[in-house]
Amino acid sequence: MSERIDVLHVDDDPSVLDLTEAYLERELESVAVTSVTEPSTALDALEAKQFDCVVSDYDMPGTDGLELFEAVHTDHRKLPFVLYTGKGSEEIASQALNAGVTGYFQKGGPEQLRRLANRVEQAVAEHRTREIADRYSTVIDALGYPVYVVDETGVFRFVNEPFAELTGYDREEIIGSKPELIKDAAAVDEAERRLGRVLSSSGPDVERFSVDIVPKEGDPIPCRDHMAALPYEGTSFEGSVGILRNVSDERARREELETKTRALDEAPVGITITDPALQDNPMVYVNDRFVEMTGYGRGDAVGVNCRFLQGDDTDPAPVARLREAINAQEPESVELLNYRKDGTPFWNRVSIAPICDDDGSVSEWVGFQEDITAFKQRETALEHQNERLDAFASIVSHDLRNPLNVAQGRVDLARTTEEPSHLDAAADALDRIESIVEHTLTLAREGETVGDPEPVAIAEVAADSWETVDTGSASLSVESDDEIMADPDRLRNLFENLVRNSVEHAGEEVRICVGDLSDGFYLEDDGPGIPEPVRDALFEPGESGVDGNTGFGLAIVQEIATAHGWTVEAVDAVDGGARFEIRGVGRPPSPA
C-alpha cells in the first residue's frame, strides 16, 4: 500500500512504543506513528487529527484497552482498533473480539511485531475499501440506475437492487451467472466488442451502446449500457462495470415523434411551423408537400418568413387578416394568390393556428397550405357559365318573345282573315327565331375550352375567314406576318364574326385591315365607328345597331378570346371607324 498510514499507538511503556514504531516503519512502505502513554491523551489526539488505525495496550493505569476501544468506538465506529498487549488470556481475547476490535495480539518478539504490522496494513486497506464502497454505493443508490460488475471470467459478481428489479431475477440468481442469462447471443457479442474497445489503447474510457435486456418474464427491455473496465494495474484485467438505463419511454417517445414527423412529411397538404420567438417569425419546418407545391426546397424556406410566396397580384386584404390573427393569437383561414419558385401563380388556401405552451403562451404557429388553383378555376368557370346562362335566359325571355308573339299573332290573323300575307309575316318571325336559336347555341359552344393551341399564321387565317363571309364589294388588307398560338378553327370563327360585324355595320364598301400588336393583333374598318347607344354593352348578346341583326357576333368573339385567355376591346380607329384589339396572345417559342 503506497498511500501513507497514520497510526496512533497507546502504551504506558515508552520502550514498547519506540520498538513498535521502529518495526512499523520498517515493515510498512509508508507509515507515520504517533505514540502516547495515556488513554486520555489518545482521545485528545483523535479529536485533533485523523488516524487510519489505533494500536493499544490492554493493561494501562486508570483504564484498560477495551474501555479505550469503547470510548474510541463511540465517535469513530469504523476506525480499525488493534489490541497489542503483554497481559494476554483467552478470556481477554474473547472479550476483545466480541466487542468488535479489529485484531488481538500478545506482545512478543520480532515475529509478533511483523504480524502486528501486517494486520495494521490489512485492516487499513479493508477500511479504506469499505469507505470507497460506501461512498460509491451512496452515489449509485442516489442515481437509482441498475448497476452491475462482471469479473474477468465473464461472471456477474455484483448487481444492485434496481438491476434485479429490471431483470425480474433475484440478486442471488444473477450473481455467479453469465450475461447470457439476460442477453441474447448478439447482445453478448456486442458487449464483448465494446469492452475490447475500452481496453484498447485508442478506445474510449466508457462505451455507450444500446442493448435489449431479456427479463425473466415479459418482452425484451430496451436499455442504454454505459460500460467501463474496472481499475487495474499492469496487464491484469479484473472485469468490467456498467450502468444500465431503461430507455423504453424514450424509445416510445422517439417512435411517436417519428410517426408524427412522418405523418407531417407525408400529409397531402403543405404544412409549415414557424417560431415567433425568432426575428420575423421564420419557418422552422416545412413538409414534403410544401416543397412540391411551391418549388422551394427546405434550404430555401426554413429560416425565412413565408411572405416570400407573395407577388405583384397578391391581394393585401387577406394578408392583413393573417397578420391581425397572429397579433391576436387566433386561428385564421384565407385564400391567397401565391407564386412558385419558377414564378407560376397558384391559389393557396392558407390556414394558421397557434400552438401554446402549458402557460398559455404561443410557442409556435402551424400553417396548412392547400393548392386550390383547380378549385378556383372551376369556380371561375362556373361563374362564367352562370353569366352565360343568365344571358341565354335573357335572350329566351326577351329576344325570342318578340318574334314568337309576332308569329302567334300572324297565324291567328291568318285563321280569321284567311289573308296569306299574314302567313308570310309569321314565316319571317319563325326564321328570326331559328336564327336566334342557332346563334345562341354557337355562343354556348364558343364558351367551351379551346383545343390544344398550335402555331397559326394570322394572315392565312384572316384570308380564309374572308372567303367564308358574304363581304360584297368590301376590301381586306392584311399587314401581319406574325404567328400566334391558337386553336385554328376557333380563331377562324373569331375573324368571321369580326368581318361580318364590320360589313353589316359599315356597309359593303367598307375597307377592313388586319395588323399586329406587340402582344396580339387587331382588326379595324373605316366605317362610321361604334354607335354611342351600344358602346358600353357592345359585347353583350342581342346588342346591335343594325335592324334585323341578332347582335351575337361580338359576344361570340369575346367568348372565343376569353376561352384562349385573351382580352378583346373595341376602340375608335384612327380614321374614325371601329377597331377591335385582341391582346394577351401567346407566340410560338423561338427556335433554339
BAVO-938624 format. One record per residue (C-alpha): residue number from 1; x, y, z; residue in one letter. Coordinates in Angstrom, 3 decimals. Layout:
REM BAVO-938624
R   nr        c1        c2        c3  rest
R  NUM         X         Y         Z     A
...
REM end
This chain:
REM BAVO-938624
R   nr        c1        c2        c3  rest
R    1     0.000     0.000     0.000     M
R    2     1.716     3.185    -1.219     S
R    3    -0.631     5.654     0.491     E
R    4     0.629     6.713     3.921     R
R    5    -0.856     5.076     7.035     I
R    6    -1.301     7.207    10.159     D
R    7    -1.170     5.027    13.293     V
R    8    -1.978     6.101    16.875     L
R    9    -0.140     3.814    19.370     H
R   10    -1.152     3.878    23.061     V
R   11     1.065     2.156    25.693     D
R   12     2.239     3.180    29.148     D
R   13     5.739     1.792    28.423     D
R   14     7.813     4.206    26.282     P
R   15    10.274     1.464    25.313     S
R   16     7.456    -0.601    23.781     V
R   17     6.286     2.469    21.930     L
R   18     9.748     3.055    20.458     D
R   19    10.232    -0.553    19.409     L
R   20     6.806    -0.868    17.832     T
R   21     7.280     2.367    15.897     E
R   22    10.613     1.135    14.547     A
R   23     9.109    -2.163    13.330     Y
R   24     6.075    -0.495    11.762     L
R   25     8.310     1.925     9.878     E
R   26    10.457    -0.973     8.673     R
R   27     7.630    -3.318     7.653     E
R   28     5.255    -0.817     6.099     L
R   29     6.062     1.158     2.954     E
R   30     4.736     4.492     4.220     S
R   31     3.684     4.983     7.833     V
R   32     3.551     7.781    10.419     A
R   33     3.267     6.670    14.075     V
R   34     2.011     8.918    16.839     T
R   35     2.930     7.411    20.271     S
R   36     1.150     8.370    23.519     V
R   37     1.377     6.876    27.032     T
R   38    -2.063     7.790    28.365     E
R   39    -5.550     6.910    27.054     P
R   40    -6.828    10.438    27.702     S
R   41    -4.041    11.805    25.521     T
R   42    -5.036     9.311    22.821     A
R   43    -8.616    10.588    22.828     L
R   44    -7.381    14.170    22.539     D
R   45    -5.165    13.155    19.603     A
R   46    -8.139    11.563    17.824     L
R   47   -10.064    14.800    18.181     E
R   48    -7.201    16.821    16.734     A
R   49    -6.177    14.548    13.860     K
R   50    -7.487    11.821    11.593     Q
R   51    -5.853     8.396    12.016     F
R   52    -6.125     5.233     9.954     D
R   53    -5.642     2.768    12.836     C
R   54    -5.308     2.650    16.657     V
R   55    -2.933     0.160    18.346     V
R   56    -3.455    -0.059    22.101     S
R   57    -2.078    -1.892    25.119     D
R   58    -4.657    -3.645    27.308     Y
R   59    -3.446    -3.058    30.870     D
R   60    -2.874     0.698    31.461     M
R   61    -3.190     2.931    34.539     P
R   62    -6.717     4.170    35.185     G
R   63    -8.326     2.208    32.309     T
R   64    -7.823    -0.789    30.039     D
R   65    -7.660    -1.274    26.294     G
R   66   -11.295    -2.434    25.956     L
R   67   -12.560     0.639    27.785     E
R   68   -10.456     2.798    25.472     L
R   69   -11.904     0.894    22.484     F
R   70   -15.439     1.666    23.675     E
R   71   -14.544     5.357    24.038     A
R   72   -12.977     5.455    20.561     V
R   73   -15.817     3.413    19.037     H
R   74   -18.384     5.959    20.235     T
R   75   -17.138     8.669    17.854     D
R   76   -15.160     6.589    15.337     H
R   77   -17.267     3.480    14.732     R
R   78   -15.406     2.157    11.714     K
R   79   -11.842     3.054    12.720     L
R   80    -9.627    -0.091    12.941     P
R   81    -8.595    -0.849    16.559     F
R   82    -5.912    -3.489    17.346     V
R   83    -5.149    -4.705    20.890     L
R   84    -1.428    -5.390    21.400     Y
R   85    -0.931    -6.415    24.986     T
R   86     1.512    -8.196    27.240     G
R   87    -1.292    -9.395    29.507     K
R   88    -2.974   -11.930    27.340     G
R   89    -5.519   -14.603    28.030     S
R   90    -8.259   -16.422    26.197     E
R   91   -10.814   -14.564    28.260     E
R   92    -9.423   -11.146    27.268     I
R   93    -9.129   -12.242    23.628     A
R   94   -12.764   -13.422    23.648     S
R   95   -13.959   -10.161    25.195     Q
R   96   -11.966    -8.139    22.687     A
R   97   -13.240    -9.945    19.629     L
R   98   -16.825    -9.959    20.901     N
R   99   -16.556    -6.222    21.488     A
R  100   -15.603    -5.750    17.857     G
R  101   -11.913    -4.951    17.888     V
R  102   -10.143    -5.422    14.571     T
R  103    -7.338    -7.639    15.908     G
R  104    -5.813    -9.041    19.068     Y
R  105    -2.078    -9.792    19.508     F
R  106     0.079   -10.644    22.502     Q
R  107     3.337    -8.801    22.774     K
R  108     6.351   -10.805    21.791     G
R  109     9.476   -10.826    19.676     G
R  110    10.113    -9.764    16.081     P
R  111     7.631   -12.271    14.612     E
R  112     4.737   -10.808    16.621     Q
R  113     5.752    -7.293    15.633     L
R  114     5.795    -8.316    11.949     R
R  115     2.356    -9.895    12.395     R
R  116     1.151    -6.688    14.015     L
R  117     2.464    -4.589    11.137     A
R  118     0.793    -6.893     8.589     N
R  119    -2.544    -6.740    10.443     R
R  120    -2.392    -2.964    10.647     V
R  121    -1.789    -2.714     6.884     E
R  122    -4.566    -5.207     6.143     Q
R  123    -7.044    -3.507     8.471     A
R  124    -6.360    -0.081     6.965     V
R  125    -6.731    -1.426     3.433     A
R  126   -10.068    -3.046     4.274     E
R  127   -11.241     0.113     5.995     H
R  128   -10.386     2.292     3.028     R
R  129   -12.038    -0.133     0.625     T
R  130   -15.205    -0.106     2.712     R
R  131   -15.175     3.696     2.752     E
R  132   -14.862     3.846    -1.017     I
R  133   -17.554     1.203    -1.428     A
R  134   -19.853     3.034     0.951     D
R  135   -19.258     6.323    -0.838     R
R  136   -19.907     4.904    -4.305     Y
R  137   -22.809     2.843    -3.034     S
R  138   -24.433     6.043    -1.838     T
R  139   -23.947     7.628    -5.251     V
R  140   -25.239     4.524    -7.041     I
R  141   -28.287     4.320    -4.781     D
R  142   -28.954     8.031    -5.360     A
R  143   -28.825     7.534    -9.123     L
R  144   -31.331     4.713    -8.942     G
R  145   -29.930     3.097   -12.094     Y
R  146   -29.242    -0.643   -12.480     P
R  147   -25.529    -1.321   -11.844     V
R  148   -23.537    -4.489   -12.491     Y
R  149   -19.979    -5.765   -12.097     V
R  150   -18.689    -8.622   -14.268     V
R  151   -15.333   -10.186   -13.337     D
R  152   -12.513   -11.194   -15.660     E
R  153   -14.115   -14.614   -16.239     T
R  154   -17.350   -13.052   -17.522     G
R  155   -19.434   -13.785   -14.411     V
R  156   -21.662   -11.339   -12.550     F
R  157   -20.013   -10.504    -9.211     R
R  158   -22.290    -7.653    -8.179     F
R  159   -25.672    -6.243    -9.160     V
R  160   -27.714    -3.730    -7.199     N
R  161   -31.398    -3.918    -6.395     E
R  162   -32.555    -1.762    -9.367     P
R  163   -30.715    -4.202   -11.663     F
R  164   -32.583    -7.104   -10.089     A
R  165   -35.890    -5.251   -10.431     E
R  166   -35.182    -4.520   -14.099     L
R  167   -34.454    -8.148   -14.970     T
R  168   -37.020    -9.784   -12.723     G
R  169   -34.381   -12.084   -11.176     Y
R  170   -33.277   -12.139    -7.552     D
R  171   -29.754   -10.873    -6.959     R
R  172   -28.781   -14.367    -5.802     E
R  173   -29.915   -15.772    -9.161     E
R  174   -27.835   -13.252   -11.111     I
R  175   -24.580   -13.228    -9.116     I
R  176   -22.411   -16.094   -10.316     G
R  177   -24.216   -16.405   -13.653     S
R  178   -23.075   -15.125   -17.049     K
R  179   -24.636   -12.266   -19.057     P
R  180   -26.329   -14.851   -21.295     E
R  181   -28.926   -15.044   -18.532     L
R  182   -30.316   -11.663   -19.545     I
R  183   -28.942   -11.122   -23.073     K
R  184   -29.152   -12.925   -26.393     D
R  185   -26.005   -14.041   -28.203     A
R  186   -25.805   -10.938   -30.416     A
R  187   -26.014    -8.634   -27.398     A
R  188   -23.288   -10.596   -25.576     V
R  189   -21.006   -10.370   -28.629     D
R  190   -21.633    -6.632   -28.907     E
R  191   -20.779    -6.085   -25.218     A
R  192   -17.524    -8.027   -25.650     E
R  193   -16.644    -5.986   -28.726     R
R  194   -17.320    -2.759   -26.853     R
R  195   -15.212    -3.902   -23.900     L
R  196   -12.396    -4.619   -26.315     G
R  197   -12.569    -1.013   -27.487     R
R  198   -12.343     0.186   -23.880     V
R  199    -9.308    -1.982   -23.204     L
R  200    -7.527    -0.915   -26.378     S
R  201    -5.124     1.966   -26.076     S
R  202    -7.084     4.016   -28.621     S
R  203   -10.550     3.181   -27.331     G
R  204   -12.793     5.370   -25.173     P
R  205   -12.832     5.112   -21.384     D
R  206   -16.579     4.427   -21.397     V
R  207   -18.630     2.736   -24.098     E
R  208   -22.258     3.752   -24.522     R
R  209   -24.435     1.460   -26.603     F
R  210   -27.973     0.127   -26.927     S
R  211   -28.863    -3.300   -25.626     V
R  212   -32.085    -5.229   -25.146     D
R  213   -32.287    -6.863   -21.704     I
R  214   -34.264   -10.139   -21.681     V
R  215   -36.097   -10.254   -18.322     P
R  216   -37.194   -13.361   -16.519     K
R  217   -40.721   -12.699   -17.778     E
R  218   -42.101   -10.434   -20.467     G
R  219   -40.748    -8.738   -23.566     D
R  220   -37.163    -7.501   -24.007     P
R  221   -36.483    -4.128   -22.394     I
R  222   -34.548    -1.560   -24.477     P
R  223   -31.666    -0.097   -22.427     C
R  224   -28.575     2.008   -22.881     R
R  225   -25.423     0.464   -21.378     D
R  226   -22.588     2.674   -20.040     H
R  227   -19.704     0.234   -19.624     M
R  228   -16.126     0.715   -18.390     A
R  229   -13.280    -1.529   -17.269     A
R  230   -12.612    -1.966   -13.565     L
R  231    -9.420    -0.194   -12.431     P
R  232    -6.452    -2.484   -12.848     Y
R  233    -2.683    -2.316   -12.737     E
R  234    -0.335    -3.589   -15.414     G
R  235    -1.889    -6.216   -17.649     T
R  236    -4.111    -7.848   -15.045     S
R  237    -7.698    -7.293   -16.252     F
R  238   -10.134    -7.551   -13.355     E
R  239   -13.509    -7.180   -15.081     G
R  240   -15.983    -4.502   -16.117     S
R  241   -18.613    -2.324   -14.512     V
R  242   -21.702    -0.898   -16.133     G
R  243   -24.781     1.205   -15.581     I
R  244   -27.981     0.429   -17.457     L
R  245   -30.660     2.932   -18.286     R
R  246   -34.149     1.829   -19.273     N
R  247   -34.990     3.773   -22.431     V
R  248   -38.413     2.238   -23.104     S
R  249   -40.183     5.563   -22.563     D
R  250   -37.523     7.398   -24.529     E
R  251   -37.839     4.936   -27.419     R
R  252   -41.627     5.155   -27.306     A
R  253   -41.447     8.955   -27.403     R
R  254   -38.947     8.811   -30.240     R
R  255   -41.126     6.388   -32.209     E
R  256   -44.161     8.577   -31.538     E
R  257   -42.218    11.620   -32.693     L
R  258   -41.010     9.784   -35.786     E
R  259   -44.593     8.719   -36.556     T
R  260   -45.857    12.274   -36.159     K
R  261   -42.995    13.665   -38.215     T
R  262   -43.628    11.087   -40.945     R
R  263   -47.321    11.968   -40.885     A
R  264   -46.442    15.654   -41.268     L
R  265   -43.931    14.950   -44.034     D
R  266   -46.359    12.755   -45.982     E
R  267   -49.501    14.826   -45.407     A
R  268   -51.413    15.686   -48.621     P
R  269   -51.383    19.401   -47.725     V
R  270   -48.448    21.723   -47.211     G
R  271   -47.538    22.100   -43.540     I
R  272   -45.266    24.743   -42.067     T
R  273   -44.225    25.536   -38.492     I
R  274   -42.913    28.962   -37.540     T
R  275   -41.192    30.208   -34.383     D
R  276   -42.471    33.587   -33.148     P
R  277   -39.597    33.765   -30.655     A
R  278   -37.195    34.258   -33.580     L
R  279   -36.924    37.505   -35.503     Q
R  280   -39.631    37.878   -38.185     D
R  281   -41.356    34.621   -37.148     N
R  282   -39.479    32.417   -39.681     P
R  283   -40.406    28.925   -40.750     M
R  284   -38.531    26.226   -38.857     V
R  285   -40.195    23.262   -40.588     Y
R  286   -41.793    22.606   -43.982     V
R  287   -43.076    19.239   -45.168     N
R  288   -42.643    17.447   -48.483     D
R  289   -45.951    18.680   -49.899     R
R  290   -44.951    22.310   -49.260     F
R  291   -41.723    21.723   -51.200     V
R  292   -43.625    20.025   -54.024     E
R  293   -46.356    22.664   -54.129     M
R  294   -44.128    25.756   -54.072     T
R  295   -40.969    24.518   -55.743     G
R  296   -38.903    25.891   -52.857     Y
R  297   -36.595    23.376   -51.145     G
R  298   -36.153    23.241   -47.386     R
R  299   -32.912    25.149   -47.730     G
R  300   -34.834    27.998   -49.396     D
R  301   -37.762    28.024   -46.979     A
R  302   -36.503    27.203   -43.482     V
R  303   -35.262    30.288   -41.687     G
R  304   -37.351    32.868   -43.577     V
R  305   -40.883    34.252   -43.298     N
R  306   -43.418    32.687   -45.684     C
R  307   -44.330    36.052   -47.229     R
R  308   -41.786    35.330   -49.981     F
R  309   -44.603    33.357   -51.686     L
R  310   -46.491    36.610   -52.321     Q
R  311   -46.228    38.562   -55.593     G
R  312   -47.485    41.539   -57.559     D
R  313   -51.093    40.344   -57.812     D
R  314   -51.422    39.043   -54.253     T
R  315   -54.406    40.727   -52.606     D
R  316   -53.159    42.595   -49.483     P
R  317   -56.525    42.234   -47.707     A
R  318   -56.238    38.509   -46.787     P
R  319   -52.564    39.071   -45.934     V
R  320   -53.652    41.732   -43.461     A
R  321   -56.190    39.307   -41.978     R
R  322   -53.410    36.794   -41.328     L
R  323   -51.274    39.470   -39.688     R
R  324   -54.148    40.570   -37.459     E
R  325   -54.837    36.951   -36.435     A
R  326   -51.198    36.441   -35.465     I
R  327   -51.221    39.637   -33.404     N
R  328   -54.423    38.461   -31.699     A
R  329   -53.033    34.900   -31.326     Q
R  330   -56.120    33.477   -33.031     E
R  331   -56.552    30.956   -35.883     P
R  332   -57.430    32.202   -39.361     E
R  333   -58.014    30.894   -42.891     S
R  334   -57.691    32.884   -46.127     V
R  335   -57.244    32.358   -49.858     E
R  336   -54.139    33.920   -51.412     L
R  337   -52.662    34.177   -54.865     L
R  338   -49.103    32.937   -54.290     N
R  339   -46.188    32.288   -56.612     Y
R  340   -43.999    29.233   -57.051     R
R  341   -40.222    29.454   -57.301     K
R  342   -40.459    29.470   -61.113     D
R  343   -42.869    32.417   -60.963     G
R  344   -46.016    30.401   -61.727     T
R  345   -49.037    31.752   -59.804     P
R  346   -51.262    29.404   -57.837     F
R  347   -54.176    29.832   -55.471     W
R  348   -53.326    28.873   -51.913     N
R  349   -55.791    28.295   -49.080     R
R  350   -53.740    29.186   -46.006     V
R  351   -54.930    28.213   -42.513     S
R  352   -52.900    29.108   -39.433     I
R  353   -53.299    28.228   -35.755     A
R  354   -51.216    28.926   -32.640     P
R  355   -49.516    26.159   -30.617     I
R  356   -49.466    27.094   -26.925     C
R  357   -47.277    26.022   -24.000     D
R  358   -48.723    24.928   -20.668     D
R  359   -48.710    28.546   -19.500     D
R  360   -50.824    29.609   -22.487     G
R  361   -48.046    31.437   -24.347     S
R  362   -47.682    30.808   -28.087     V
R  363   -44.569    28.743   -28.775     S
R  364   -45.116    28.044   -32.495     E
R  365   -47.552    28.671   -35.323     W
R  366   -48.640    25.818   -37.567     V
R  367   -49.775    26.589   -41.096     G
R  368   -51.690    24.424   -43.564     F
R  369   -51.349    25.298   -47.247     Q
R  370   -53.581    23.773   -49.905     E
R  371   -53.280    24.347   -53.637     D
R  372   -56.829    25.283   -54.700     I
R  373   -55.956    26.520   -58.186     T
R  374   -58.132    23.892   -59.867     A
R  375   -60.969    24.727   -57.486     F
R  376   -60.663    28.451   -58.263     K
R  377   -60.603    27.694   -61.981     Q
R  378   -63.765    25.619   -61.648     R
R  379   -65.284    28.387   -59.568     E
R  380   -64.439    30.973   -62.228     T
R  381   -65.736    28.682   -64.969     A
R  382   -68.949    28.151   -63.024     L
R  383   -69.384    31.888   -62.550     E
R  384   -68.796    32.380   -66.274     H
R  385   -71.243    29.610   -67.050     Q
R  386   -73.837    31.182   -64.775     N
R  387   -73.298    34.500   -66.528     E
R  388   -73.858    32.810   -69.888     R
R  389   -76.959    31.076   -68.555     L
R  390   -78.253    34.438   -67.396     D
R  391   -77.505    35.822   -70.829     A
R  392   -79.245    32.895   -72.519     F
R  393   -82.216    33.302   -70.191     A
R  394   -82.363    36.957   -71.153     S
R  395   -82.260    36.028   -74.808     I
R  396   -85.001    33.460   -74.396     V
R  397   -87.141    35.792   -72.333     S
R  398   -86.628    38.881   -74.476     H
R  399   -85.289    38.264   -77.966     D
R  400   -87.326    35.125   -78.640     L
R  401   -90.533    36.511   -77.122     R
R  402   -90.933    39.288   -79.704     N
R  403   -90.747    37.137   -82.886     P
R  404   -92.728    34.405   -81.117     L
R  405   -95.513    36.862   -80.327     N
R  406   -95.407    38.087   -83.924     V
R  407   -95.666    34.543   -85.291     A
R  408   -98.544    33.668   -82.970     Q
R  409  -100.413    36.859   -83.832     G
R  410   -99.957    36.492   -87.585     R
R  411  -101.099    32.865   -87.539     V
R  412  -104.196    33.862   -85.583     D
R  413  -104.944    36.628   -88.103     L
R  414  -104.431    34.215   -90.972     A
R  415  -107.038    31.909   -89.457     R
R  416  -109.611    34.635   -89.063     T
R  417  -108.970    36.628   -92.228     T
R  418  -107.583    33.919   -94.489     E
R  419  -105.115    36.539   -95.733     E
R  420  -101.901    34.765   -96.994     P
R  421   -99.717    37.779   -96.220     S
R  422  -100.092    37.049   -92.526     H
R  423   -98.506    33.619   -93.021     L
R  424   -95.563    35.212   -94.842     D
R  425   -95.020    37.514   -91.831     A
R  426   -95.301    34.531   -89.464     A
R  427   -92.711    32.659   -91.542     A
R  428   -90.337    35.641   -91.295     D
R  429   -90.788    35.661   -87.491     A
R  430   -90.038    31.916   -87.331     L
R  431   -86.890    32.474   -89.406     D
R  432   -85.874    35.120   -86.897     R
R  433   -86.455    32.636   -84.060     I
R  434   -84.345    29.984   -85.850     E
R  435   -81.511    32.479   -86.320     S
R  436   -81.565    33.433   -82.651     I
R  437   -81.543    29.745   -81.595     V
R  438   -78.585    28.948   -83.888     E
R  439   -76.572    31.892   -82.623     H
R  440   -77.396    31.066   -79.015     T
R  441   -76.100    27.504   -79.494     L
R  442   -72.992    28.864   -81.192     T
R  443   -72.403    31.225   -78.288     L
R  444   -72.768    28.344   -75.828     A
R  445   -70.281    26.250   -77.766     R
R  446   -67.771    29.084   -78.030     E
R  447   -67.684    29.281   -74.242     G
R  448   -66.180    25.808   -74.067     E
R  449   -62.451    25.231   -73.556     T
R  450   -60.355    25.625   -76.694     V
R  451   -58.397    22.746   -78.170     G
R  452   -54.634    22.440   -77.872     D
R  453   -53.127    25.708   -79.199     P
R  454   -50.745    25.450   -82.144     E
R  455   -48.763    27.950   -84.228     P
R  456   -51.154    29.754   -86.581     V
R  457   -50.333    32.477   -89.166     A
R  458   -52.668    35.467   -88.666     I
R  459   -52.558    36.457   -92.352     A
R  460   -53.552    32.983   -93.503     E
R  461   -56.479    32.620   -91.071     V
R  462   -57.736    36.150   -91.871     A
R  463   -57.709    35.385   -95.596     A
R  464   -59.531    32.070   -95.132     D
R  465   -62.182    33.724   -92.964     S
R  466   -62.753    36.428   -95.567     W
R  467   -63.716    33.754   -98.112     E
R  468   -66.444    32.294   -95.896     T
R  469   -68.301    35.586   -95.260     V
R  470   -70.579    37.404   -97.703     D
R  471   -68.481    40.566   -97.995     T
R  472   -69.958    42.005  -101.189     G
R  473   -67.611    44.692  -102.511     S
R  474   -65.741    45.210   -99.194     A
R  475   -61.941    45.001   -99.256     S
R  476   -59.362    43.423   -96.947     L
R  477   -55.736    44.287   -96.343     S
R  478   -53.536    42.190   -94.073     V
R  479   -50.474    43.837   -92.527     E
R  480   -49.317    40.918   -90.400     S
R  481   -46.508    38.403   -90.676     D
R  482   -46.832    37.020   -87.119     D
R  483   -47.668    33.561   -85.921     E
R  484   -49.621    33.098   -82.702     I
R  485   -50.573    30.127   -80.505     M
R  486   -54.300    29.433   -81.034     A
R  487   -56.979    26.884   -81.852     D
R  488   -57.165    27.391   -85.685     P
R  489   -60.905    26.672   -86.038     D
R  490   -61.886    28.944   -83.158     R
R  491   -59.603    31.726   -84.415     L
R  492   -61.198    31.466   -87.881     R
R  493   -64.636    31.806   -86.276     N
R  494   -63.446    34.908   -84.393     L
R  495   -62.295    36.580   -87.655     F
R  496   -65.519    35.586   -89.443     E
R  497   -67.624    37.337   -86.804     N
R  498   -65.413    40.451   -86.777     L
R  499   -65.550    40.707   -90.588     V
R  500   -69.319    40.121   -90.653     R
R  501   -69.782    42.751   -87.931     N
R  502   -67.852    45.360   -89.971     S
R  503   -69.734    44.576   -93.216     V
R  504   -73.132    44.653   -91.510     E
R  505   -72.465    47.937   -89.682     H
R  506   -70.291    49.816   -92.204     A
R  507   -71.767    48.608   -95.467     G
R  508   -70.475    46.611   -98.411     E
R  509   -67.983    49.322   -99.448     E
R  510   -66.091    49.110   -96.142     V
R  511   -62.325    48.672   -96.091     R
R  512   -61.010    46.292   -93.429     I
R  513   -57.425    45.986   -92.187     C
R  514   -55.782    43.272   -90.024     V
R  515   -52.452    44.004   -88.320     G
R  516   -50.094    43.037   -85.484     D
R  517   -49.872    44.345   -81.910     L
R  518   -46.935    43.816   -79.558     S
R  519   -48.983    41.257   -77.620     D
R  520   -51.679    40.332   -80.120     G
R  521   -53.461    41.592   -83.247     F
R  522   -56.255    43.938   -84.372     Y
R  523   -58.997    44.287   -86.993     L
R  524   -60.275    47.766   -87.925     E
R  525   -62.575    49.296   -90.534     D
R  526   -63.204    52.737   -91.981     D
R  527   -66.927    52.699   -91.243     G
R  528   -68.997    55.070   -89.101     P
R  529   -67.499    53.751   -85.872     G
R  530   -69.207    52.420   -82.783     I
R  531   -72.739    53.708   -82.142     P
R  532   -72.926    55.565   -78.850     E
R  533   -76.099    53.794   -77.582     P
R  534   -74.458    50.363   -77.708     V
R  535   -70.828    51.322   -76.897     R
R  536   -70.996    50.237   -73.221     D
R  537   -72.761    46.932   -73.943     A
R  538   -71.157    46.124   -77.267     L
R  539   -70.164    42.520   -76.415     F
R  540   -73.431    41.545   -74.758     E
R  541   -75.660    39.124   -76.696     P
R  542   -78.539    40.783   -78.513     G
R  543   -76.920    44.230   -78.719     E
R  544   -76.674    45.591   -82.269     S
R  545   -77.042    48.853   -84.012     G
R  546   -78.487    47.270   -87.194     V
R  547   -82.127    46.377   -87.637     D
R  548   -82.655    42.651   -88.093     G
R  549   -79.224    41.743   -86.660     N
R  550   -79.184    39.252   -83.807     T
R  551   -76.339    41.022   -82.006     G
R  552   -74.479    37.779   -81.234     F
R  553   -71.357    38.223   -83.359     G
R  554   -69.283    40.273   -80.933     L
R  555   -70.472    38.192   -77.976     A
R  556   -69.081    35.142   -79.804     I
R  557   -65.807    36.998   -80.441     V
R  558   -65.448    37.707   -76.740     Q
R  559   -66.207    34.098   -75.808     E
R  560   -63.521    32.794   -78.169     I
R  561   -60.969    35.301   -76.883     A
R  562   -61.765    34.506   -73.251     T
R  563   -61.514    30.754   -73.905     A
R  564   -57.957    31.368   -75.179     H
R  565   -57.081    33.541   -72.193     G
R  566   -57.063    36.718   -74.306     W
R  567   -58.814    40.062   -73.909     T
R  568   -60.784    41.929   -76.585     V
R  569   -61.504    45.666   -76.577     E
R  570   -63.373    47.929   -79.024     A
R  571   -61.811    51.361   -79.633     V
R  572   -62.106    54.080   -82.249     D
R  573   -59.884    53.608   -85.290     A
R  574   -57.548    56.373   -86.419     V
R  575   -59.748    57.085   -89.441     D
R  576   -62.916    57.130   -87.332     G
R  577   -64.041    53.564   -87.857     G
R  578   -64.209    50.732   -85.329     A
R  579   -61.086    48.924   -84.139     R
R  580   -61.039    45.646   -82.197     F
R  581   -57.794    44.845   -80.307     E
R  582   -57.121    41.308   -79.092     I
R  583   -54.280    41.187   -76.508     R
R  584   -52.559    38.705   -74.211     G
R  585   -51.847    36.425   -77.158     V
R  586   -49.007    33.945   -76.910     G
R  587   -46.473    33.347   -79.671     R
R  588   -44.607    30.174   -80.582     P
R  589   -41.230    29.755   -78.835     P
R  590   -38.224    30.919   -80.796     S
R  591   -36.060    28.181   -82.351     P
R  592   -33.105    27.214   -80.153     A
REM end
